[in-house]
Amino acid sequence: MDTDIKNTLRSSCRALLRPIASVVLKCGMTWREFSELSKSVFVSVASEEFGIRGRPTNVSRVSILTGISRKEVKRQRELLVAPASSASPKTTDATRLLSGWHQDPDYVSADGTPLALKPKGPAPSFETLFASYGGDTPEQTLFRELLKAGSIETDDQGRHIAKRRYHMPVEMDAGSIRFFGTNLFDHARTLSNNVTGDNDKRRLEGFAVDDRIHPDAVEEFRAYLDQRGQQFLEEIDDWLSRHRLDPTDSETTPVRLGLGVYAIEGQLPKGT
């Protein structure tokens, strides 16, 4: 790959990954978990999209394309066809501690509910729980992080109560996270189509942006977008409704069409 293109690609990837990293960290996923997930996606894309003359990509070519060893490519392919697993064993100190609190017999009641723990003293206490599951993070630092995020709370007797099994630094719901992923996918897929020229038909994609706007105009701009953007989306929705496949038509395979609209606000990351 040309050096200038590769440097530009690195810069673009850094910009693309920043909002993803922000959401990932707020949901409590570590970089190791994300790295493993990334490896799986690289193998999946290389396998499905880079075959020669319509044939599936073989292990050796996937290894060359991705830089992942043939042995690891085989392992990732096996994982891709296996049933989805539960949470990764590689996790944060916070989630490890909460998991121990929910699973260790010394820290749960007869019905499996996490015990309310006194801060210090012999087991069961938060001090001994931390000694077993706290990892490298200082105890008070970890405690404050858990408390701030609402993963634990302190009752009127000064005991610590587990509120979650997995640590999530910022409260989110599954629907919003799924929306985040699908919207990024749709937008990035259109950009990829237009940049790489994989498809002869360019898809509509454009933007209007200016980085010299007076800050007093921010609220006015938001209100303007809310009104005009919603109006435009409703027009698109009406058009799509008029072209919706008849539910009685079982012979035709439907396609997915639509339009995404998003606001631009804030400076680009440095180096982009």
PyMOL commands that set and color helices and strands:
alter all, ss='L'
color gray80, all
select helices_A, chain A and resi 3-26+31-49+59-66+70-81+93-103+105-107+126-133+139-149+174-196+215-242
alter helices_A, ss='H'
color red, helices_A
select strands_A, chain A and resi 152-154+160-162
alter strands_A, ss='S'
color yellow, strands_A
deselect
rebuild
show_as cartoon
